[in-house]
Amino acid sequence: MEKTSFSRTEKAETHEAPLDRSVETELNVTEADLREAKVLADGMTLTEVKKLMENVLRIHARDPNFPQTVLDRIVEFLGNDDIFANPDAHERLIYEMKVEAALITNNSPYSEVRSVVDNHDDPTMPSSTIRVWIIGLAFSCALAAINQLFSIRMPPIAVASNVAQLLAYPVGRFSSRVLPDWGVTLWGTRHSLNPGPFSRKEHMLITIMATVATSQPYTNYIIWTQYLKQYFGQEYARNFYYQILIALSTNLIGYGMAGMTRRFLVYPTYCVWPASLSTIALNSAFHGRENPAVEGPFRRIYRVSRYKFFLLAFVAMFVYFWIPDNIFTALSRFSWITWIAPTSVMLNAVSGFNNGLGFNPWPTFDWNVVAGTGPDPLMVPFFSTLNRFLGQLISGFVILAFWCLNAWGTSYLPINSNFVYDNTGHRYNVSHAINEKGLFDAEKYEAYSPAYLAAGNLVVYLFFFAVYPATLTYVFLNHRYEIATGFKTLIWSFWKSENPEASEYKDVHNRLMAAYPEAPNWWYLVLLLSAIGCGVGGIAGWETYTTPAVVFYGLLLCIIFVVPAGMVIAITGIEVTLNVLAEFIGGSIVEGNALAMNFFKSYGYVTCSHTLSFANDLKLAHYVKIPPRHTFMAQVVATIFSTFICTGILNYQMHDIPGVCTPEAANSMTCPGINTFFTASVLWGTIGPKKVFGNGGQYTALMVGWPLGVAIPLLVWGLQRQFPRQKWMRQIQPVLLLNGALNWAPYNLSWTFPTVWIGWLSWIWCKNRFVGFWSKYNFVLSAAFTTGISIAAIIIFFALDLEGRAPDWWGNSVVYQGCEADACPLKELKPGEYIGPGPGDFR
């Protein structure tokens, strides 16, 4: 089959320009990329290169992923009029610009994208086939059922989409061998049970269908807290029509928004979406045919194919994970400093893994911990990892200062807990502040206690308040040109006309995707209106004590934040979630009504979160060249199927698991996440954020986070403009710094420290020295480790954890000694003492 390409001329002679190995390293290109770029560079004119580089500089001047050395050469190239007056005197620089222009024209300017994404396409390759729908829906239903069933277990079990991608490969290959070539012809296209070999596009479409099924409807949390008698005990919440309406609404509402954001978050070249590269690397390992030998560490040439490398790394991690997860758990929580003095309060508070701040340079030998609270360090750029770590490190000293100085009574509480406490230092009992209907009772509240937060939790809220204005400020300062261009192309798209400025975004992947009809905007609008209708019907049709306007509130919040937050995650791989903002605004609007606050939180948070998740899948399909209409249908149908499956499993869990969501529940179905959700709903809905953070509240001072979130990006932006020659300042990302400060309570530095060493080893040391080796194996290694852990965790759970068969020895007990078993406060309350005012002394 003939492939479409822009454009490879295999036998053309390349220009003998003075490009040496140092330039190849600075451009971060492999020899194959460079050979192809040289062919194209010979056919480019100086005028074409100048125009292209002007656009590149305008778009990528503040792009942290774009190579700084290349930007420097572009500035030198465009700023030197003598180059265009006397081109013969600047042959080297001109040719380097031609090579870089050729890379941008015929490939991605980012080495991480070039390493796994093919810049060629075969439009005749099948994608949406009968077998894809059968296999894809089967995996979607299976993953939805498993993840929903075990989501209430402590600890939970979740099957990732990479597991589906791994298992779908042999199933697809088997079907291509045994299924007959039976089919029908509809509208001139033949649809066969077996259209030929199992293709990479079919495989990726199955993976996308499985991906949308891995997460449960967020509204299930609302159903749990409504229905169970230990919470609100509202019997109508078991009504299946009510459950499915609000579930479909929150699950589908993000699609309409994702469709509208394609021109901001999917089509632009600078939107790399690092999280998608690991998935594509696994797909390439299965279907890639090229296997170039590459130079790597230890002065060796590596010829192992990606597929064999994946299998080796997968098996190695599958076998190894049994050790830190079950046999020798001290390797997972390697809090070796606390073993010196388990009862030392200060030592455990500073370095503890379970209950401390985790100041420990190497706290784990467990990859599940390394990639457990954020993006895999092999997957996201090192500047993202480093900024996130530095933000958490700096904020850790703020926590320590709060705790040691007893700010807001935090010395009487554990230093890094996400629980809420009363004025005696015990867990807050929300039943002492509400009436029998679950509504706020002022008399009971004043006779009980205000809500108190640990030092770690206070810092999390402080920087949550900062990260939201910081996101808007940072994107406005650095990406307003790109946003303006996105709006222009969006407006032009409704008239089905070509925007003359849109050509700036037409890199090779956009040009290749032009061969396929786009999913029309009205498809997304109809889906958005349908989701709104389901939400309004579910909320208005039952006694939810909530206005249907909450659906539009969620949309408004998403409209404000989806492009800025989307740009941050698309460029850096780090997501800014709106859960606290939605909780804060919702609790302020409907103070005293926990159920209404839950709906505000769900629509305010989930709408944007799902939009970004679906946009990531759209970029994944964009990279693999799956027709947009096939992606749209696969996402929507798989989501509807998985929603019905999750809702059915939810009803089974509520009705047929004895003692569910209680300490006596069978198989540890104790619902830790639902308990936390209920507590948060009462505290921020019933009691309300005004009493906690408002005027006269005990934590009013934390509101300084809002102006701080505006000031920090302005300060960094000003310094970067004042000192443009300080190249390291270009890597400072204020949103990531503030986002790093959110990784406390209950997590700590122990979950982040190892990412720095691993990220540096991969993205700095290995990439700069062995770019071919790094390009071939880095993302495959990430996928192999993740998949190996996922499958091993499932087997360990059913084979060992379900029966409590962990070995009873020092290696499993040492991690739970002294203050690492039960968190120790710095100070103890004496009998009759309270944190702050006692009962009857506050309002």
N, C-alpha and C positions, 0 to 999 in steps of 0.2 A: 504494500500500500504506500502511496506517495505521501510524503509529509510536507506540510506547509512550513516555511521557514523564512525568517527575515534576517539575513539570508546567508546561508553558509555555502561557500564555494570551496570545496574540499581541496581542489587541485590547483587553486590559484597560487601564484607566487607572492610571497609577502615582501613588503618593503623592508629593506635592510637598514632600519633606523637604529640609532645608537641607544636602544633600550637595554640596560644592563639588569643584573639580578636584583640590585637595590631598588630599582623602579618597580620591578615585578612584586617585590615584597611590600613596598609602600602602597601599591595599588591593591594589595591583597588578592591577587588573581593567580589562578593555577595556570600551568603551561597550556592546557587545552583552551581555557578562556582567552589567554593572551594570543594564541595562534589565530583563533577565530576573529578576535578584535582587530588584529593586524591586517587581515584580509579586507575587512570593511574600511579600515582607516585609509587604505590606499585610494579608495574611491571618494573620499570626502573632500570638499573644498574648504578653504579657510573661512569663507563667508558663512557656510553652513555650521561650522564648528563654533564660530563666534556667537551666532544667534542661539544655538543650543546651550552654550555655556552661560549666556546671560540668563536664560530661564533656569538653568541648574543652580546658579548662584542665588537667584531670587527665592527659590523654593528650599534649597538645602543649606543656606548660610547658617542656620541655627539648628540644623539636624544633627543630633549627637551621634547618630549611626554612620553618618557620611564621613569618609576618611579626611582628617584634617590636612594631611599633606596635599591631597588633591585639591581641596578648597584653596590652599595657599597658592598652588600653581594656577588655578583659575583666576584668582585675584591678580596675580602677576601677569597673566596672559591678557586679561581684559584691560588692565591699567597701563599697559605699555603700548603706546601708539606706534612706536618704531617697529613692533612686530608686524603690523599690517602694512607699514610703509616699506620695510625691508625684510620680507619673510625669509630670504635666504640666510640672513644672519642669525636666525633664531630657529634653526631647523629642529634641534632637539626638543625644545619646549613645544613647538607647534605639533610635532609628531606625538608627543606624550598627550597633548590635548586631543588629538585625533583618536588615539587609542582609547582614552577615557570616554570620549564622545561615542565611539563605536560600542563600548561596553554598555553605556546608558541606552543607546539606540537599539541594540540587538540583545541586551540582557539586562539584568538588574545591576544597579551601581553598588549593591551590598553583597559582600562575599558570602555572608550566611545564607542569603537567598539563592545565589548562584550555586551554592554547594548542594542543594537538594531539589531545586525547581528547574525543570527543563524549559529551555527557551524555544522549543519546537513543539508542534502539535500535529496530530493526525485527526482531522475532522471526521473521518469515517470510523474511528474507533467507537464501539458501542458503549453507552453509559446507562441509560434508563431502559433496562431489559426486564423481561418477565422474571428471570431468575434473581435479578437484583431486588425486585420488590418482594419476592418470596423470602429470600435470605435476609434482606434488610429488615422487613417487618418482624420476622421471627426473632432476630437478635434484639430489636427494639423492645418487643414485648418481654423477652427474657430478662434483659437488663433492667427494665422498668420494674418488673415483679421482684427481682432479687434485691435491688437497691431500696425499694419501698419497704419490703419485708424486714430487712435488717437495719433500716435507718433508725429504728427506735431502740436498738440494742446498745449496750454499753460494754466495750466500745463498738461503734457501728462498723458495718462491712459495706464497702462500695466497690462495684466492678467498673473499671474505667473503660473508655471507648477503645483504647489501644488493645484491650483484651478481645473485644469484638473484632477488631481489625486482624489480630493474630489468628483467631479461630475462623474468621470468614474466608481466609485465603485457602486452606485445604478444602473447605466446603465448596467454594467457587470453582476450584480446579477439578474437584470430583464431579461437580455438576456438568462441567464442560466436556467431560469424558463419557459420561453415562447417559445424559439426556438426549433424546432424539431431536432431530431438526424439524420439529413440527411447529407450524405457525400459521398466522393469518395476516392478510394484507388490509390495512386500514388507511384510507386517504393517501394511497400511493406508497405507504411504508410497510414493509414486512416485519412482523413481530414474531420472533421464533423462540421456542424454549431453549434452543442452543445456538446462538448466533456465531459461535466460534470460541476461540481461546478466551479465558477469563481475563478481562482487561484491567488495567490500573484504574481507569475511570469508573468501572463497575465497582471495583474494590473500595474506592474512596467514597462513592455514593452510599454504599452500605455503611461505611464508617460514619458518615455524616448523619445518617438515619439513627445509628446507634448512639451517637453523641447527644442528640437532642433528647434521648430517652433516659440518659443516665441520671438526670436530676428529677426530683419529685416536685409536684405542684406546691408552691410555697403556701398556698391557702390550706393545705392539709394541716398546718400548724394551727390555723384558726379553728378548723373542724375539731381537732383533738381537744383544744382548750374549751370549746363550746360544749361538747357532748359529755365528756367524762365528768362524773359527779364530784370528783375531788377538785375539779376546777369550777366551771360555771354551771354545769349540769343542765344545758339547754337541749331538751329532747328533740326538737325539730332539726337539729344539726345532722341527724342520721338520715335525713331525706336525700335520696340519691340525686334528684334533679337539682336541688340546691347545691350539693357538693360539686356536681359536674359543671354547672354553669359558672361558678366562681373559679373553678380549676381551669376550665377552658379559657376563661377570660384572661387570667393572669399568665397562662402559658402561651397564648396566641397574640396578646397585645404587643409584644415585643417585635413580632414579625413585621407589622405595618411600619413601625418606626425604623427597623433595620433596612427596609426597602428604601425609605426616604433618606437614609444616611449613606447609601452606597457611594455617592459622589464625594463624600467627605472621608469615609473610613475604609473603603474597599478598592476603588479605582486608583487613588493616588499612589505613586511609587513609594513615597516615604512611609506609608502605612505598611510596615513590614509584618506585623502580627507575629512576634517571635514564638508564641505558643503553638502556632500552626506548623512550624518547621519540623518539630519532632514527629508529628503525625505524618507529614509528607516524606520524611526520611525513612520511616518504616515502610511506607508504600513503595518508595524507590528501592528499598532493600529487597522487597519481594519481586518487583517487576523490572528492575534495572538490568540491562544487558551489558553495559559497558563496565569494565573492571580494570581501570588503569593502575599500573604500579605507581606507588607514591613513596617519596622519601619521608622517613619519620624519625622518631627518637632512637637513640642508641646506634645511630649511623647505619640504619637498616633500610632496606627497600621492602615495602609491605604490599603483597599481592592478594591478600585475603579479600574476597568479595564482601560487599555490604551484607548480603544475605547470610553468609557463613559467620561473619563477625557478629551480626545480630543474634544468631542462634547460640554462639559461644558465650556472649555476654548475658543473654537471657538465661541460659542454663546455669551459669556461674552465680548470678544474682538469685535465681530461684533456690539453689542449694544453700547459698550463704545466708539468705534471709531467715532461715530456720534458727540460726544461732542467736542473733540479737533479739529475735521476736519471741522465742520460746525457751531455748536451751540455756542461753547466757545473756539475760536481759540487761545486765550491767554494761554490756557493750553498746546497747542502745542509749541508755541514760548513764553515760560515763561521767558521773559527777564525782570524780576522784578526789577533788579538793575537799568536799564535805566529809569524805570517809576519814579524814584526819581527826575531826572532832565533830561527830554527828549532832551533839547537843549544843554546839556553839551557835547562838542566835545570830550574831553578826556575820560569821563565816558562811552560814547556810543562807542567810538573806542575800549576800552578795554573789555567791557562786553556785547556789543550789539549782538543780535542774528542775525538780518538781515544784518547789514553793519559793524559789529565790529568783534573782535577776539573771543568773546564768553567765556571770563573768568568768568564762572558762575557755581558753583558746582552742581546745580540742575536746568537745564534750560528747562526742558520739562516734560510733563506727557503724551506724545504721543509715542507709541511704533514704529510708522512709522518713527519718527525722530531717535530713538535709533538705529534702524537697517537700517537707510536710506542711509548712505554713506559707509557702509562697512559690513563685516560679522556680523551676529547676535551674540551678546555676549553670548547667551546660546549655540551657535553652535560651536564656535571656542575655543581652549584652552585659559585659562586666561593669560598665558605668551604672547600670540599673542595680546590680547586686551591691556595688560599693556604696552608692548613695543611700540605698535602703538600710544597709548595715550602719552607716555613719549616723543616720537619723535615729536609729534605735539606740546606738551607743550613747549619743549625746543626751537623749531623753532618759536613758537609764540613770544618769547622774541626777537628773531632776527628781526622779522617783526616790532615789536614795536620800536626797536633801529633804523632800517632803516627810519621809518616814523618820529620819533621824531628828528633825526639828519638830516632830509631832504636829505638823500642819493639819488642821481639821481633824485632829484626834487620830491620825493614821498610825501612830505608834502603838495603839492598842489593837490594831488589826494586822493580819498577815500583809507582808509588803507587796505581794503581786498576785492578788486574787481577783477574779471577775464576779464574785458573789456580792450580794448586798447585805449589809449588817444593820443591826439595831443599836441602841445606845448602851447595851450591855456587852457588845462585842460578839454576839451570837448572830446566826443567820436570820435575816429578816423574815418574819412570819406575816405574809400579806393578809392572811385571814383576820388579823387583829386591826386592820385598817379599812375593811370593807364590810358592807351589809350583806344580807342573805341573797341579794340580787347581783352581787359583785360590783356594786357601785361604791364610790368613796363615802366613808362615814367619818365626818370631821371629829365627832366626840370620841370615837374609838381610836382614831389616829392620834389625837392629842393626849389620850390616856396611855398610849403605847410609846411610839418613838419616831423621830425622823429617820430617813434612809441615809446610811453612811457607806462610803466607798473606800476601798483600799487605795494606797498610794499609786500602785500601778494602773488601776482603773481610772483614777483621776487624770493621770497623764494621758491615757488613751482618749478620754473625752476632750481634754484640752486641745490635743492635736487633731482630733476629728473636727472640732470647730474651726481649726485653722486650715485644714486641707481643702475644704470646699471653696472658700474664697480664693485660696492659693491656686486652685485648678483653673478657675475662671480668669484670674489675673495673668497667670503664666501663659495660657493659651492666647489671650488677647495680645500680650506683648510680643509673643514669638511666632504666632501662626495666624494672625488676622488676615494676611494675604491669602493663605490657603483656604480659610473659611469663606472669604468673599468669593473666591473662584468657585468653590463648591456650591454656593448659593446660586451663582450665575448659571452653572451647568444644570442644577436642579430645576430652575425656572425654565430654561430652554427645553429641558426634556419633556415638559408637559405639552409643548407645541410640536414635538417630534421633529425638531429642527436642530441643526448642528451649531453649537456655540463656537464661534471662531477661536475663543480663548481656550477651549477644551483640549486643543492639540497638545498643550503643554503636558498633559497627563498621559498622553498616549505612548506609553512605553511598550516594549515588545509584548507583554502579557495582555495589555488592553487591545493591542492590534490583533493578536491571535484570537481573543475572545469576541472580536467584532464579527467573526465568521458565524456566530450563533445569535439567534434572535433573543433580545433582552426580555426579561419578565416585565410586563408593562406596569407602570405606576399604579394603574387602577386595580390591579390584582392585590397589591399591598394595601391600598385604601379600603377595598371591600373587606379584606381580612381584618383590618384595624377596626372598621365600623362593626363588624360581626362580633369581635372581641369586646368592644364597648357595650354592645347590646346584651351580650351574655352577662357582663359584670353588673350592668344596671338592673337587669332582670333578677339576678340572684340576690342583690342587696335590697332591692325594693320589694321583691316578692315574699320575703320572710321577715320575721321580727328581729332584725339585726341592730336596731337602734343607730343606724348609720345612714347618712344621706348618700344617694347615688352619685352625687357630685364628687365623691372621693375618687372615682375612676378618672375624671377629668383632671383632678389635682395631680394624680400620678403621671398623667400624660404631660401636664405642664412642667412638672419637675424634671421629667425626662427630656423634654424639648430644650430646657435650659442647660442641662448638664451632659446630654448624650454625646454631642460633638466634642466638647473639651475633654470629658473623661475618656471618650473613645480614642481621641488622638494620643492621650497619654498611654493607654494600654497598647495601642497599635504601634507606637514608636518604641516604648520601653518594656512592654510585657507586664507591667504592674497596673492593677485595676484599682481605681478609686470608687469604692462602693458607697451608695447613698443610704445605707440602712440607718445610721445614726441621725442623719439630717431628716429623713422621712419620719423617724421616731420622734425627733425633737419638735418638728413642725406639727405633726399629727397630734401629739400629746398636748401641745399648746392650744390647738384649735378645739379639741374635744376633751378638755380636761375633765376628769371624773368618769370617763366612759372608756374602759379598757378595750371593749370589743370594737368600738369605732376606731380607736387608735390602731388596733391590729389591722384593720382594712386600710387605713392611711399608710401604715408602714408597708403593707404588702404591695399596694399599687405604687407607692412612691419609690420603693426600693426595687421591686422585681421588674417593673416595666423597663427601667434603664439597664438593669443587669442582664435581662434576657435579650434586649436589643443588642448589646455588645457581644453576647455569646453567639447570637445568630449572625451578626456581622463577621465574626471570626470564621464561622462556617462558610459564609459567602466568599471570604478571602481564600479559604482553603480550596473551594471549588474553582475560584478564579485562577489560582496557581496551577491546578491540575487540568484546567480547561474543560470542566464539566459545563454543558449548556445551562445557562441561568434558569431556564424554565424547568429543567429536570431537578435542579437544586431546590427551587421553590416548592415543587410538588412533593419531593422527598421529605423536606423539612416539615411541611405542614401535615402531611398524612401520618408520618411517624410520630409527630407530637400529639395528634388526636388519638391515635392508638394507645400511646404510652399513658396519656391522661386517663383514659378509661381503665386501663390496667391498674394504674396506681390507685385510682379511686376504689376499684373493686377490692384490691388488697387492703386498703385502708379500712373498709368495712369489715373485712375478715379479722383484722387486727383488733378493732374496737369491740367486736362482738364475741369472738371465739378464742381469744388468748386470755386465760384466767389471770386476774390481778394485773392486767396490763398497765404500765406506767406507775406501778407501785414497787416498793422494795421487794415484795414477795413474788413478782412476776417471773414466770418460767423463762429459762434460757436468757436471763439478764435483759429481758425486754422492759427496761426501767425508764425509757424515754428521757434521757438527760437533756436533749435538745428541746423537747417540748416543755420540760420543767423550767428551763431557762427562759423560753419564749413566754410562758405564763407569768413568771416573776417579772420579766421586763414589761409585759403588757399592763400589769397592775401598777408597777412603780411609775412608768412613764405615761400610762393612760389614766389609771384611777387616781393616783397621787398627783402625777403630772410634773413636767419639767419646770414649771414656774415655781413650784415649792422647793425644788432642788437647786435650780440654776438662776431663777429669776430674782427680782429685787427683794432683798431680805432673806433669800435662800442661803443655805450653808455653803454653797459652792459658786456664788455669784462671780467671784474673782476669776473663775475659769473662762468667763465670757471674753477675756482678753484674747482668746484664740482667734476670734473673728478678725479684728484689725491686724493681728500678727500674721494671719494668712494673706493679707494684702501687702503688708510691709516686706516680708521676706522675698517674694518674687521680684518686687520692685528693686530691692537692694541688690539682689544677684544680677538682675538685668542691667542696673546702672554700673555695677562693677565690671561686668563683661564688656560693656561699651566703653568704659573708661580705660580698661587695660586689654585691648583686643589681641595683643601679642602674647598674653599669658594663656597658652593653649589649654592648660589644665582646667582653667575656669569654664571653658566651654562644656566640660563634662559635669559641672555642678547643676543638678536638677532639683529645684526647690520643692516641687510636688513629691518627688521620690524621697527626699529627706524627711518631709513631714509624714509621708506614708509609712516610712520605716518606724516612726514613733508610735504607730498604731499596733505594732506587733507585740504588745504586752498583754498580760492578764487574760488568759492564764499562760500564754507563751512567753518566752524570754530570749535572751541572747544565745542560749544553748542551741536554739533552732536556727540561728542565723550565722553564727561565727564560722562554721565549716564552709558555708557557701562562698565566703570571701577567698579562702585558699583554693577551693576547687574552681571557682570562676576565674581567678587569676591564672591558674595552671592551664585552663582550657583556652580562654579568650585572649590572654596576653602572651604567655610563654609559648604555648603550642601553636597558636594561630600565626603569630609573627615569625616563627621559625620554620614551621612545617605546614604551610597553608593547604597544600594538597592533602596531606594526611588528615588535617583537621576537617577539611571540607568533606572528606569521604566518610569519616567515622564518628565525628562528634555528636551529631543529632541522632544517629543510629544508636549510639551508646545510651543516650538519654531515653530513647524509646524502649530499648531492651531492659534497662534497669526498672523502669516504671512498670512494664508488662510483667517482668519476672516477679516483682513484689506483689502485684495485684493477684496473680494466680496462686502464688505461694500463700498469701494471706487467707484466701478462700479455703484452701486445703487445710491449712493449720487450724482454722476456726472449726471446721467440721470434724477433723480428725482428732484434735487435741483440746482446743479451748472449750468446746461445747461440753466436754466431759471433765474439764478442770485438770488436765494432765500435764501441767507445766512442772518441771523438776523442782523439788523443794531442796535448795541448797544455797550457799552463800552468794553465788553469782546471780541469783534471782532475788535474794532478800536484801542485799546490801544497799540497793537503791531506795529502800523504804525504811530508813533508820532515823531516829531522832527527829529533827525538824523537817527532814525530807519525807517523813511519814505523815506528821501532823504539823501544819505550818505554825511557826512560833512568832508571836508578836514581840515587839521590842519592850513594851511595858504591859503590866498586868493591872487590871482594875481591882481595887479593893472592894470588899463587901459594901454595898450601898452607894458606890460611885457610878457615874455614868459618863459616857462620851458626850460632852456638851450638856444641854439642859435635860433634866429628868422629866418623867411623866407629869403633865400638868403645868410645866414651866415654859412651854413653847406653843406656838400656834402656826 
